[in-house]
Amino acid sequence: MTKITIIGSEKSGRTTLAAKLGEKGTVADITMYEFAKSGHVLTTIDATGYPTSIKPLLTALNLSDIALVCIPPEGPDAYTGECLVALDLLGYKHGIFVLTKSDATYPYALDELQNTIKKITADTCMQNWEYIAVSTTSFEGMDELKEMVFDLSEIVDEELQQNNDQPARVMVDQSFNVTGIGCVVLGVVTHRTIHAKDKMNAYPANKPAEIRSIQMHDVDVKSAPTGSRVGLALKNIQSKNIDRGFVLSNEEIVSMSLTLNCTLSPFSKGIARDDVTHIFVGLQSAPMRVETITVDGDKVERTGPGSQCILYLTGSKEIAYNTQDRFILTNLDENQRFMASGFIEI
């Protein structure tokens, strides 16, 4: 199963392309499209609530394995740049640059645009990503784009097998009540294979739940492997007690304070003690205050763009995580909102 997110500025043609990649499904601050044909199953997520909010962008990226970055002939704008900063902070492994509206420009202009993007993404996680030109009117190039996606998906599937040695984990993005069934959640299996009758806990609330049944693309199954998008009917828990961002697991850390080993983006304005940042991990988010900043063993009042530091942060909302999770720090009041990424300091 292939999960992709299609991102870019509002005028990049991303929504037009997303609609050609599958049948429209759930619509909220993200919109999902489903495609199943010739043994290929594709879920495409359009972060429709971005750029008004960065939460849909991070939600879409965390629910997906491959990013399609749409760039029109006019070239990257500020929001395209923000998407690139987010991808680099996430260390996003797989993606394709889609040069949209290719029928509205000339081949040499597309070559120049590709060279521009290569310069911008040098020394980032995106420096070796491939490029393809696609028309958003005739849709020439769409078949080739799908083939590129499915080729990348084979690499992703192999990498996901590495998560099978870790405790089972499901990232929840929707929860609702179904008459006669009870609590149903939608999400992605991020670690190990899950099975019907598995007993897990819903974090950060730490409420027990049992998987009553599993569906994949509306088909009942007895188990779902790492990387699967699933619908789970749960016992012993109500839908009002589980929400987007919750994690089904048996081994989560839950806390309202964090000590993070962080790397600041070179495009941020730095960070100072007492700053209030918005922290994202998986599909969870919370405001947290910077209590202390440590650089090379010394406490400082401020640290600048591109620096490495250890931050101690406190908040009033519980967050569930494990020691391998990557945290993203943001400043929602800045034009470029992504500040830093970090991992739990052990």
C-alpha positions, 0 to 999 in steps of 0.5 A, a space after each residue: 500500500 502506497 501513501 503519498 502527500 501532495 504539497 506546495 503553495 495554493 497556486 501550485 496545482 496540487 489539488 488538481 493533481 490530487 483529484 486525478 490520483 484517486 477518488 475523493 474521500 474524507 474532507 477536513 483540513 486534509 483531503 484524502 483520495 483513494 486509488 486501487 487498480 492492477 494490484 496497486 493501492 494508493 492513498 493521496 493526502 492533500 493538505 488543504 488547510 495549508 498554508 492557513 495552518 501548518 498543522 494540516 501540512 505536518 499531519 499529511 506528511 506524518 501520515 505518508 511515506 512519499 511527498 510530491 512537492 508541486 512547483 508551478 512555472 513561476 517557481 518556488 514562493 515563500 510557502 514552497 520554501 516553508 514546505 522545503 524547510 519542514 521536509 528537511 527538519 523532518 528528515 523526509 526520505 522519499 519524494 518527487 518534485 512535480 513541475 506543474 502546469 508544464 503546458 504553460 511554459 517552455 522546456 528550457 524554462 522547466 530546465 531552469 526551474 529544475 536547476 533552481 530547485 537543485 540549488 535550493 535543496 543542495 545539502 538537504 534531505 531532498 538533494 537526490 529527489 527526482 523531477 517530473 513535469 506534469 500538465 494540469 490541463 491535459 495531465 500529460 505525465 500523470 502515468 509516468 508520475 504514478 510509475 515513479 511513485 510505485 517504484 519508490 513505494 517498493 523501497 518504502 515497503 522494504 524500509 518499513 519492515 525494519 519497524 517490525 522488531 518494535 512494539 506495535 503502534 498505530 497513529 490515529 487521525 480520525 475517531 467516530 462512533 458507528 451505530 451497532 459497532 461503537 468506537 471506530 478509528 482510522 489511522 496508520 500502523 507505524 510499527 509491527 503487525 497488528 491483529 484483531 483481539 490485540 489489547 492496547 492502550 490509547 495514549 496520552 490518556 492511557 485508556 485500555 482498548 481492544 481491537 474488535 475488528 480491522 478493515 483495510 480499504 473497506 475489506 475485513 482482515 484479521 491483521 494489518 502489517 506495518 505501513 497499512 492504513 486501517 480502520 479499527 473497531 475498538 472495544 472498551 473505549 468510547 470515541 469521545 475519549 480518543 482523538 486525532 494524534 492519539 497513539 495506540 500502543 503498549 509502551 509510550 512515554 507520557 509527559 508535559 515536559 521535554 528535554 530535546 537535543 535540537 538542531 535549529 533551521 538556518 532559516 529560523 530567527 533563533 530561539 530564546 529562553 522564555 519563548 513559547 513554541 508550538 511542539 509537534 510530534 506525530 499528529 500531536 501538538 502543544 504549546 510549550 515554554 523554553 525554560 533553559 537552553 544549553 549550548 556546549 554544556 553552558 546555559 545561555 539566554 539565546 541561540 541562533 539559526 543553524 545552531 545545536 542545543 539542548 532545550 528543556 520545555 514545559 507545557 500544560 498538555 500531555 504528549 505521548 511519544 517514544 525515544 525515536 520520535 522526531 519533534 518539530 518546533 514552530 513559531 506560529 507568529 513568524 512568516 517562516 514558521 518552522 524553527 527546529 527539529 529534535 529528539 529526546 535527550 537520553 
